[in-house]
Amino acid sequence: MSASGNRELRVLGLFDHAGLRRDQHGEPEGERIAGPYRVDLLAAHGIDLVTVPPARAALHRKLRDVAEHRSGVAQDLALRGARHAFRADAVLCLLEDKAVLPAALRRRRIPPYARPPIVAVSCWWAEELVHGSEEQRQRIARTARALDAIVVFSQNQAEAFARIGVADRIVPVPFGVDETWYTPSAPVRPRLQVAAMGIDRGRDYLTLVEAARLTPEIRYDLFTQPERFAEIPLPPNVAVHAPVPMPAHRDNLRAADLVVVPTHDLAYPTGQSVLLEAMACGRCTAVTRTAAMAEYLDDGRSNLALPLHDPEGVARVVRRALGDPGLRQRVGDAARAEVEARLTFDRTWARVADVLREVADRGERLR
C-alpha cells in the first residue's frame, strides 16, 4: 500500500462553490452541499477536502473582481487558501484558471505553494493550445510545467499537451453524471419530440436549425440563449426557450423522445454534460461524432452519432430515431446501463482521488 493509502489525504481544494462543508456524510442528503461536478464526492474516497469559503461581502467581491480583472489571474482563492496549503498533502485546482497563481508561486519556490503537489482539472486548455495564439500557448505551458498532474475529460487532449512537452502529466478521466438525480421516470410534462439544451460555445445550433428545415413534420425545442438566434430566421417547427432551472431541465430531458447534442469539433468534449444527463434519464440521445467525444459515443447501442456540420445527415438520424420507438427504447435502456457501469461522478472522483494519492506519494519520496 502507498504511504498515503492507509490514511486520509488532506487536500486543499481551490474552486468556486456555494458554501461546501467538510464531512457532510452525517447530514441528511437533502441538506448536503455539492461542489462543482460533485467534487464533494472526494470525501467518500479518503480525501479530507479543505476548501476556501466563497466571498460573500460586497466589498470583498468588488475588490476581488477588480484585482483579478486587472491582472487576468484568479488570485482570491489561492491567497486565502495559503494558510491551508502549508498543511496540505496536495492542492486540487478546479478549473485551470485556479492553478495559475499557485503554479507561478511554485516556479519561484515561494511558500506555501512551493511544497505540496498541485493537480489541475482542465476543460479548455487543450482547445487554446490547438487554436489559440502563441502567447496563450506560452502562458499555458508555463503553468502546466509547474503542475504535477492535469486531469482532462477526454483522451484526445494528450496530443495537444504533447506540443508543449507535458504529455506525461496528462491523466484522462471519464466525465460523469449524478445518476441519483438524473434518473428514468415517466414524463412529467407535455411530450417533446426533439429537445436540445446547452449554452456553451461548442453548440452547433445552426446545423440543427438547418436539419429542422428538412424535417418540417418534427418539432424541435431548443433551450439556450434566445439571442443566439437574433439573426437566424427560424422555421415554424423550431421553438427557442431560455435556459431553465435544474429540476425543469431534468423534466425536459425525461419528456423528450430524442435529445440532440449538436456540437462543433473542439479539442475538449463539449456537450458531454447534457449527453450524460439524458443518458442517465434513460433517453435516446444523439451527439455529434468528434474525437473528444469518442469515449462517450457508442453509435446505435447507448446513443446515436450525428455527422459534423451536416444538416442532411442530422435530419436522417432524427427521422430514423423518431420513426422507430423500439430503437429509442433500446438505446435509452442501454444508455442508463452505460452510465451506471462507468460514467458516474463517483467513479470520476474515485479516479481523481487515486491521482491525488499518486502525486502525494511521489512528493513524499522526493522530500
Contacts in CASP RR format, 6 or more apart in sequence:
PFRMAT RR
TARGET T0000
AUTHOR 0000-0000-0000
METHOD contacts of the structure
MODEL  1
MSASGNRELRVLGLFDHAGLRRDQHGEPEGERIAGPYRVDLLAAHGIDLV
TVPPARAALHRKLRDVAEHRSGVAQDLALRGARHAFRADAVLCLLEDKAV
LPAALRRRRIPPYARPPIVAVSCWWAEELVHGSEEQRQRIARTARALDAI
VVFSQNQAEAFARIGVADRIVPVPFGVDETWYTPSAPVRPRLQVAAMGID
RGRDYLTLVEAARLTPEIRYDLFTQPERFAEIPLPPNVAVHAPVPMPAHR
DNLRAADLVVVPTHDLAYPTGQSVLLEAMACGRCTAVTRTAAMAEYLDDG
RSNLALPLHDPEGVARVVRRALGDPGLRQRVGDAARAEVEARLTFDRTWA
RVADVLREVADRGERLR
2 357 0 8 1.000
2 358 0 8 1.000
2 361 0 8 1.000
3 360 0 8 1.000
3 361 0 8 1.000
3 364 0 8 1.000
3 365 0 8 1.000
4 89 0 8 1.000
4 357 0 8 1.000
4 360 0 8 1.000
4 361 0 8 1.000
4 364 0 8 1.000
5 357 0 8 1.000
8 46 0 8 1.000
8 47 0 8 1.000
8 48 0 8 1.000
9 46 0 8 1.000
9 47 0 8 1.000
9 48 0 8 1.000
9 89 0 8 1.000
9 90 0 8 1.000
9 353 0 8 1.000
9 356 0 8 1.000
9 357 0 8 1.000
9 360 0 8 1.000
10 48 0 8 1.000
10 50 0 8 1.000
10 87 0 8 1.000
10 88 0 8 1.000
10 89 0 8 1.000
11 42 0 8 1.000
11 47 0 8 1.000
11 48 0 8 1.000
11 49 0 8 1.000
11 50 0 8 1.000
11 88 0 8 1.000
11 89 0 8 1.000
11 90 0 8 1.000
11 91 0 8 1.000
11 92 0 8 1.000
11 356 0 8 1.000
12 50 0 8 1.000
12 51 0 8 1.000
12 81 0 8 1.000
12 84 0 8 1.000
12 85 0 8 1.000
12 88 0 8 1.000
12 90 0 8 1.000
12 91 0 8 1.000
12 92 0 8 1.000
12 116 0 8 1.000
13 39 0 8 1.000
13 49 0 8 1.000
13 50 0 8 1.000
13 51 0 8 1.000
13 52 0 8 1.000
13 91 0 8 1.000
13 92 0 8 1.000
13 93 0 8 1.000
13 94 0 8 1.000
14 52 0 8 1.000
14 77 0 8 1.000
14 78 0 8 1.000
14 81 0 8 1.000
14 91 0 8 1.000
14 92 0 8 1.000
14 93 0 8 1.000
14 94 0 8 1.000
14 98 0 8 1.000
14 99 0 8 1.000
14 102 0 8 1.000
15 35 0 8 1.000
15 36 0 8 1.000
15 39 0 8 1.000
15 51 0 8 1.000
15 77 0 8 1.000
15 92 0 8 1.000
15 93 0 8 1.000
15 94 0 8 1.000
15 95 0 8 1.000
15 98 0 8 1.000
16 36 0 8 1.000
16 54 0 8 1.000
16 77 0 8 1.000
17 33 0 8 1.000
17 35 0 8 1.000
17 36 0 8 1.000
17 51 0 8 1.000
17 54 0 8 1.000
18 33 0 8 1.000
18 35 0 8 1.000
18 54 0 8 1.000
19 33 0 8 1.000
19 51 0 8 1.000
19 53 0 8 1.000
19 54 0 8 1.000
20 33 0 8 1.000
20 34 0 8 1.000
20 35 0 8 1.000
20 39 0 8 1.000
20 40 0 8 1.000
20 49 0 8 1.000
20 51 0 8 1.000
21 27 0 8 1.000
21 33 0 8 1.000
22 43 0 8 1.000
22 48 0 8 1.000
22 49 0 8 1.000
22 50 0 8 1.000
22 51 0 8 1.000
23 43 0 8 1.000
24 32 0 8 1.000
24 33 0 8 1.000
24 40 0 8 1.000
24 43 0 8 1.000
25 43 0 8 1.000
25 44 0 8 1.000
32 40 0 8 1.000
33 40 0 8 1.000
34 40 0 8 1.000
34 178 0 8 1.000
36 94 0 8 1.000
37 94 0 8 1.000
37 121 0 8 1.000
37 175 0 8 1.000
37 176 0 8 1.000
37 345 0 8 1.000
37 348 0 8 1.000
38 178 0 8 1.000
38 345 0 8 1.000
38 346 0 8 1.000
38 348 0 8 1.000
38 349 0 8 1.000
39 49 0 8 1.000
39 92 0 8 1.000
39 94 0 8 1.000
39 349 0 8 1.000
40 49 0 8 1.000
41 345 0 8 1.000
41 346 0 8 1.000
41 348 0 8 1.000
41 349 0 8 1.000
42 49 0 8 1.000
42 92 0 8 1.000
42 349 0 8 1.000
42 352 0 8 1.000
42 353 0 8 1.000
43 49 0 8 1.000
44 346 0 8 1.000
44 349 0 8 1.000
44 350 0 8 1.000
45 349 0 8 1.000
45 350 0 8 1.000
45 353 0 8 1.000
46 353 0 8 1.000
47 353 0 8 1.000
47 356 0 8 1.000
49 92 0 8 1.000
50 84 0 8 1.000
50 88 0 8 1.000
52 77 0 8 1.000
52 80 0 8 1.000
52 81 0 8 1.000
52 84 0 8 1.000
55 61 0 8 1.000
55 64 0 8 1.000
55 76 0 8 1.000
64 75 0 8 1.000
64 76 0 8 1.000
67 75 0 8 1.000
67 76 0 8 1.000
68 74 0 8 1.000
68 75 0 8 1.000
68 76 0 8 1.000
73 97 0 8 1.000
73 100 0 8 1.000
73 101 0 8 1.000
73 104 0 8 1.000
74 97 0 8 1.000
74 98 0 8 1.000
74 100 0 8 1.000
74 101 0 8 1.000
75 101 0 8 1.000
77 98 0 8 1.000
78 98 0 8 1.000
78 101 0 8 1.000
78 102 0 8 1.000
78 105 0 8 1.000
78 113 0 8 1.000
79 101 0 8 1.000
82 112 0 8 1.000
82 113 0 8 1.000
83 112 0 8 1.000
85 91 0 8 1.000
85 102 0 8 1.000
85 112 0 8 1.000
85 113 0 8 1.000
85 115 0 8 1.000
85 116 0 8 1.000
86 111 0 8 1.000
86 112 0 8 1.000
86 115 0 8 1.000
88 116 0 8 1.000
89 116 0 8 1.000
89 117 0 8 1.000
89 356 0 8 1.000
89 360 0 8 1.000
90 116 0 8 1.000
90 117 0 8 1.000
90 118 0 8 1.000
90 119 0 8 1.000
90 148 0 8 1.000
90 356 0 8 1.000
90 359 0 8 1.000
90 360 0 8 1.000
91 102 0 8 1.000
91 113 0 8 1.000
91 116 0 8 1.000
91 117 0 8 1.000
91 118 0 8 1.000
91 119 0 8 1.000
92 119 0 8 1.000
92 120 0 8 1.000
92 121 0 8 1.000
92 352 0 8 1.000
92 356 0 8 1.000
93 99 0 8 1.000
93 102 0 8 1.000
93 118 0 8 1.000
93 119 0 8 1.000
93 120 0 8 1.000
93 121 0 8 1.000
94 120 0 8 1.000
94 121 0 8 1.000
95 120 0 8 1.000
95 121 0 8 1.000
95 122 0 8 1.000
95 123 0 8 1.000
95 124 0 8 1.000
96 120 0 8 1.000
96 121 0 8 1.000
96 122 0 8 1.000
96 123 0 8 1.000
96 124 0 8 1.000
96 125 0 8 1.000
96 143 0 8 1.000
96 150 0 8 1.000
98 120 0 8 1.000
99 118 0 8 1.000
99 120 0 8 1.000
99 143 0 8 1.000
99 147 0 8 1.000
100 143 0 8 1.000
101 113 0 8 1.000
102 113 0 8 1.000
102 118 0 8 1.000
103 113 0 8 1.000
103 118 0 8 1.000
103 142 0 8 1.000
103 143 0 8 1.000
103 144 0 8 1.000
103 146 0 8 1.000
103 147 0 8 1.000
104 142 0 8 1.000
104 143 0 8 1.000
104 146 0 8 1.000
105 113 0 8 1.000
105 114 0 8 1.000
106 113 0 8 1.000
106 114 0 8 1.000
106 118 0 8 1.000
106 146 0 8 1.000
107 142 0 8 1.000
107 146 0 8 1.000
108 114 0 8 1.000
117 148 0 8 1.000
117 149 0 8 1.000
117 356 0 8 1.000
117 359 0 8 1.000
117 360 0 8 1.000
117 362 0 8 1.000
117 363 0 8 1.000
118 146 0 8 1.000
118 147 0 8 1.000
118 148 0 8 1.000
119 147 0 8 1.000
119 148 0 8 1.000
119 149 0 8 1.000
119 150 0 8 1.000
119 151 0 8 1.000
119 352 0 8 1.000
119 355 0 8 1.000
119 356 0 8 1.000
119 359 0 8 1.000
120 143 0 8 1.000
120 147 0 8 1.000
120 149 0 8 1.000
120 150 0 8 1.000
120 151 0 8 1.000
121 150 0 8 1.000
121 151 0 8 1.000
121 152 0 8 1.000
121 352 0 8 1.000
122 150 0 8 1.000
122 151 0 8 1.000
122 152 0 8 1.000
122 157 0 8 1.000
123 152 0 8 1.000
123 153 0 8 1.000
123 268 0 8 1.000
124 268 0 8 1.000
125 140 0 8 1.000
125 144 0 8 1.000
125 150 0 8 1.000
125 160 0 8 1.000
125 161 0 8 1.000
126 152 0 8 1.000
126 156 0 8 1.000
126 157 0 8 1.000
126 160 0 8 1.000
126 161 0 8 1.000
126 267 0 8 1.000
126 268 0 8 1.000
127 160 0 8 1.000
127 266 0 8 1.000
127 267 0 8 1.000
127 268 0 8 1.000
128 136 0 8 1.000
128 137 0 8 1.000
128 140 0 8 1.000
129 136 0 8 1.000
129 137 0 8 1.000
129 140 0 8 1.000
129 160 0 8 1.000
129 161 0 8 1.000
129 163 0 8 1.000
129 164 0 8 1.000
129 267 0 8 1.000
130 160 0 8 1.000
130 267 0 8 1.000
131 267 0 8 1.000
137 163 0 8 1.000
137 164 0 8 1.000
140 164 0 8 1.000
141 164 0 8 1.000
141 165 0 8 1.000
141 166 0 8 1.000
144 150 0 8 1.000
144 161 0 8 1.000
144 164 0 8 1.000
144 166 0 8 1.000
144 169 0 8 1.000
145 164 0 8 1.000
145 165 0 8 1.000
145 166 0 8 1.000
147 166 0 8 1.000
147 169 0 8 1.000
148 169 0 8 1.000
148 359 0 8 1.000
148 362 0 8 1.000
148 363 0 8 1.000
149 169 0 8 1.000
149 170 0 8 1.000
149 171 0 8 1.000
149 355 0 8 1.000
149 358 0 8 1.000
149 359 0 8 1.000
150 161 0 8 1.000
150 166 0 8 1.000
150 169 0 8 1.000
150 170 0 8 1.000
150 171 0 8 1.000
151 171 0 8 1.000
151 173 0 8 1.000
151 352 0 8 1.000
151 355 0 8 1.000
152 158 0 8 1.000
152 161 0 8 1.000
152 170 0 8 1.000
152 171 0 8 1.000
152 172 0 8 1.000
152 173 0 8 1.000
152 268 0 8 1.000
153 172 0 8 1.000
153 173 0 8 1.000
153 174 0 8 1.000
153 175 0 8 1.000
153 268 0 8 1.000
153 269 0 8 1.000
153 272 0 8 1.000
154 172 0 8 1.000
154 268 0 8 1.000
154 269 0 8 1.000
154 291 0 8 1.000
154 292 0 8 1.000
154 293 0 8 1.000
154 294 0 8 1.000
154 295 0 8 1.000
155 172 0 8 1.000
155 294 0 8 1.000
155 295 0 8 1.000
156 267 0 8 1.000
156 291 0 8 1.000
156 292 0 8 1.000
156 294 0 8 1.000
157 170 0 8 1.000
157 172 0 8 1.000
157 267 0 8 1.000
157 268 0 8 1.000
157 292 0 8 1.000
158 167 0 8 1.000
158 170 0 8 1.000
158 172 0 8 1.000
159 167 0 8 1.000
160 267 0 8 1.000
161 167 0 8 1.000
161 169 0 8 1.000
161 170 0 8 1.000
171 351 0 8 1.000
171 355 0 8 1.000
173 348 0 8 1.000
173 351 0 8 1.000
173 352 0 8 1.000
173 355 0 8 1.000
174 295 0 8 1.000
174 296 0 8 1.000
174 342 0 8 1.000
174 343 0 8 1.000
174 347 0 8 1.000
174 348 0 8 1.000
174 351 0 8 1.000
175 269 0 8 1.000
175 272 0 8 1.000
175 273 0 8 1.000
175 276 0 8 1.000
175 296 0 8 1.000
175 343 0 8 1.000
175 348 0 8 1.000
176 272 0 8 1.000
176 276 0 8 1.000
176 339 0 8 1.000
176 343 0 8 1.000
176 344 0 8 1.000
176 345 0 8 1.000
176 347 0 8 1.000
176 348 0 8 1.000
177 273 0 8 1.000
177 276 0 8 1.000
177 277 0 8 1.000
177 279 0 8 1.000
177 280 0 8 1.000
177 339 0 8 1.000
177 343 0 8 1.000
177 344 0 8 1.000
177 345 0 8 1.000
178 280 0 8 1.000
178 344 0 8 1.000
178 345 0 8 1.000
179 280 0 8 1.000
179 339 0 8 1.000
179 340 0 8 1.000
179 344 0 8 1.000
179 345 0 8 1.000
181 250 0 8 1.000
182 250 0 8 1.000
182 253 0 8 1.000
182 276 0 8 1.000
182 277 0 8 1.000
182 278 0 8 1.000
182 280 0 8 1.000
182 281 0 8 1.000
183 280 0 8 1.000
183 281 0 8 1.000
184 254 0 8 1.000
184 281 0 8 1.000
184 282 0 8 1.000
184 336 0 8 1.000
185 254 0 8 1.000
185 281 0 8 1.000
186 254 0 8 1.000
187 251 0 8 1.000
187 254 0 8 1.000
187 255 0 8 1.000
188 251 0 8 1.000
188 254 0 8 1.000
188 255 0 8 1.000
189 251 0 8 1.000
189 252 0 8 1.000
189 254 0 8 1.000
189 255 0 8 1.000
190 255 0 8 1.000
191 255 0 8 1.000
191 257 0 8 1.000
192 219 0 8 1.000
192 221 0 8 1.000
192 252 0 8 1.000
192 255 0 8 1.000
192 256 0 8 1.000
192 257 0 8 1.000
193 218 0 8 1.000
193 219 0 8 1.000
193 220 0 8 1.000
193 221 0 8 1.000
193 256 0 8 1.000
193 257 0 8 1.000
193 258 0 8 1.000
193 322 0 8 1.000
194 218 0 8 1.000
194 219 0 8 1.000
194 220 0 8 1.000
194 221 0 8 1.000
194 256 0 8 1.000
194 257 0 8 1.000
194 258 0 8 1.000
194 259 0 8 1.000
194 260 0 8 1.000
194 318 0 8 1.000
194 322 0 8 1.000
195 220 0 8 1.000
195 221 0 8 1.000
195 222 0 8 1.000
195 223 0 8 1.000
195 252 0 8 1.000
195 253 0 8 1.000
195 255 0 8 1.000
195 256 0 8 1.000
195 258 0 8 1.000
195 259 0 8 1.000
195 260 0 8 1.000
196 203 0 8 1.000
196 205 0 8 1.000
196 208 0 8 1.000
196 220 0 8 1.000
196 221 0 8 1.000
196 222 0 8 1.000
196 223 0 8 1.000
196 224 0 8 1.000
196 259 0 8 1.000
196 260 0 8 1.000
196 261 0 8 1.000
196 262 0 8 1.000
197 222 0 8 1.000
197 223 0 8 1.000
197 224 0 8 1.000
197 243 0 8 1.000
197 249 0 8 1.000
197 252 0 8 1.000
197 253 0 8 1.000
197 259 0 8 1.000
197 274 0 8 1.000
198 223 0 8 1.000
198 224 0 8 1.000
198 243 0 8 1.000
198 271 0 8 1.000
198 274 0 8 1.000
199 224 0 8 1.000
199 225 0 8 1.000
199 243 0 8 1.000
200 270 0 8 1.000
200 271 0 8 1.000
201 270 0 8 1.000
202 263 0 8 1.000
202 264 0 8 1.000
202 266 0 8 1.000
202 270 0 8 1.000
202 271 0 8 1.000
203 224 0 8 1.000
203 261 0 8 1.000
203 262 0 8 1.000
203 263 0 8 1.000
203 264 0 8 1.000
203 270 0 8 1.000
203 271 0 8 1.000
204 262 0 8 1.000
204 263 0 8 1.000
204 264 0 8 1.000
204 288 0 8 1.000
204 309 0 8 1.000
205 222 0 8 1.000
205 224 0 8 1.000
205 228 0 8 1.000
205 229 0 8 1.000
205 262 0 8 1.000
206 232 0 8 1.000
207 262 0 8 1.000
207 309 0 8 1.000
207 310 0 8 1.000
207 311 0 8 1.000
207 314 0 8 1.000
208 220 0 8 1.000
208 222 0 8 1.000
208 260 0 8 1.000
208 262 0 8 1.000
208 311 0 8 1.000
208 314 0 8 1.000
209 220 0 8 1.000
209 229 0 8 1.000
209 232 0 8 1.000
209 234 0 8 1.000
209 235 0 8 1.000
209 238 0 8 1.000
210 311 0 8 1.000
211 311 0 8 1.000
211 312 0 8 1.000
211 313 0 8 1.000
211 314 0 8 1.000
211 315 0 8 1.000
211 318 0 8 1.000
212 218 0 8 1.000
212 220 0 8 1.000
212 235 0 8 1.000
212 237 0 8 1.000
212 238 0 8 1.000
213 235 0 8 1.000
213 311 0 8 1.000
214 311 0 8 1.000
214 312 0 8 1.000
214 315 0 8 1.000
215 237 0 8 1.000
215 315 0 8 1.000
215 318 0 8 1.000
215 319 0 8 1.000
216 235 0 8 1.000
216 236 0 8 1.000
216 237 0 8 1.000
217 237 0 8 1.000
218 237 0 8 1.000
218 318 0 8 1.000
218 319 0 8 1.000
218 322 0 8 1.000
219 237 0 8 1.000
219 238 0 8 1.000
219 239 0 8 1.000
220 237 0 8 1.000
220 238 0 8 1.000
220 239 0 8 1.000
220 260 0 8 1.000
221 239 0 8 1.000
221 241 0 8 1.000
221 252 0 8 1.000
221 256 0 8 1.000
222 238 0 8 1.000
222 239 0 8 1.000
222 240 0 8 1.000
222 241 0 8 1.000
223 241 0 8 1.000
223 242 0 8 1.000
223 243 0 8 1.000
223 244 0 8 1.000
223 249 0 8 1.000
223 252 0 8 1.000
224 240 0 8 1.000
224 243 0 8 1.000
225 242 0 8 1.000
225 243 0 8 1.000
226 240 0 8 1.000
226 241 0 8 1.000
226 242 0 8 1.000
229 240 0 8 1.000
234 240 0 8 1.000
243 249 0 8 1.000
244 252 0 8 1.000
249 277 0 8 1.000
250 277 0 8 1.000
250 281 0 8 1.000
253 259 0 8 1.000
253 277 0 8 1.000
253 278 0 8 1.000
253 281 0 8 1.000
253 283 0 8 1.000
254 281 0 8 1.000
254 283 0 8 1.000
256 278 0 8 1.000
256 283 0 8 1.000
257 284 0 8 1.000
257 321 0 8 1.000
257 322 0 8 1.000
257 328 0 8 1.000
258 283 0 8 1.000
258 284 0 8 1.000
258 285 0 8 1.000
258 286 0 8 1.000
258 318 0 8 1.000
258 321 0 8 1.000
258 322 0 8 1.000
258 328 0 8 1.000
259 274 0 8 1.000
259 275 0 8 1.000
259 278 0 8 1.000
259 283 0 8 1.000
259 284 0 8 1.000
259 285 0 8 1.000
259 286 0 8 1.000
260 285 0 8 1.000
260 286 0 8 1.000
260 287 0 8 1.000
260 306 0 8 1.000
260 314 0 8 1.000
260 318 0 8 1.000
261 271 0 8 1.000
261 274 0 8 1.000
261 275 0 8 1.000
261 278 0 8 1.000
261 285 0 8 1.000
261 286 0 8 1.000
261 287 0 8 1.000
261 288 0 8 1.000
261 306 0 8 1.000
262 287 0 8 1.000
262 288 0 8 1.000
262 306 0 8 1.000
262 314 0 8 1.000
263 270 0 8 1.000
263 271 0 8 1.000
263 287 0 8 1.000
263 288 0 8 1.000
263 290 0 8 1.000
263 293 0 8 1.000
264 270 0 8 1.000
264 288 0 8 1.000
264 308 0 8 1.000
264 309 0 8 1.000
265 288 0 8 1.000
265 290 0 8 1.000
265 291 0 8 1.000
265 292 0 8 1.000
265 308 0 8 1.000
266 290 0 8 1.000
266 292 0 8 1.000
267 292 0 8 1.000
268 292 0 8 1.000
269 290 0 8 1.000
269 292 0 8 1.000
269 293 0 8 1.000
269 296 0 8 1.000
270 292 0 8 1.000
271 287 0 8 1.000
271 293 0 8 1.000
272 293 0 8 1.000
272 296 0 8 1.000
275 285 0 8 1.000
275 287 0 8 1.000
275 293 0 8 1.000
275 296 0 8 1.000
275 303 0 8 1.000
276 296 0 8 1.000
276 339 0 8 1.000
276 343 0 8 1.000
278 285 0 8 1.000
278 335 0 8 1.000
279 285 0 8 1.000
279 302 0 8 1.000
279 303 0 8 1.000
279 332 0 8 1.000
279 335 0 8 1.000
279 336 0 8 1.000
279 338 0 8 1.000
279 339 0 8 1.000
279 343 0 8 1.000
280 335 0 8 1.000
280 336 0 8 1.000
280 339 0 8 1.000
281 336 0 8 1.000
282 332 0 8 1.000
282 333 0 8 1.000
282 335 0 8 1.000
282 336 0 8 1.000
283 332 0 8 1.000
283 335 0 8 1.000
284 303 0 8 1.000
284 304 0 8 1.000
284 321 0 8 1.000
284 327 0 8 1.000
284 328 0 8 1.000
284 329 0 8 1.000
284 331 0 8 1.000
284 332 0 8 1.000
284 335 0 8 1.000
285 303 0 8 1.000
285 304 0 8 1.000
285 331 0 8 1.000
285 332 0 8 1.000
285 335 0 8 1.000
286 303 0 8 1.000
286 304 0 8 1.000
286 305 0 8 1.000
286 306 0 8 1.000
286 317 0 8 1.000
286 318 0 8 1.000
286 321 0 8 1.000
287 293 0 8 1.000
287 296 0 8 1.000
287 297 0 8 1.000
287 303 0 8 1.000
287 304 0 8 1.000
287 305 0 8 1.000
287 306 0 8 1.000
288 305 0 8 1.000
288 306 0 8 1.000
288 307 0 8 1.000
288 308 0 8 1.000
289 297 0 8 1.000
289 299 0 8 1.000
289 305 0 8 1.000
289 306 0 8 1.000
289 307 0 8 1.000
289 308 0 8 1.000
290 308 0 8 1.000
296 303 0 8 1.000
296 343 0 8 1.000
297 303 0 8 1.000
297 305 0 8 1.000
298 334 0 8 1.000
298 338 0 8 1.000
299 305 0 8 1.000
300 327 0 8 1.000
300 331 0 8 1.000
301 331 0 8 1.000
301 334 0 8 1.000
302 331 0 8 1.000
302 332 0 8 1.000
302 334 0 8 1.000
302 335 0 8 1.000
302 337 0 8 1.000
302 338 0 8 1.000
303 331 0 8 1.000
303 335 0 8 1.000
304 317 0 8 1.000
304 321 0 8 1.000
304 331 0 8 1.000
305 317 0 8 1.000
306 313 0 8 1.000
306 314 0 8 1.000
306 317 0 8 1.000
307 313 0 8 1.000
307 314 0 8 1.000
307 317 0 8 1.000
320 327 0 8 1.000
321 327 0 8 1.000
321 328 0 8 1.000
321 331 0 8 1.000
END
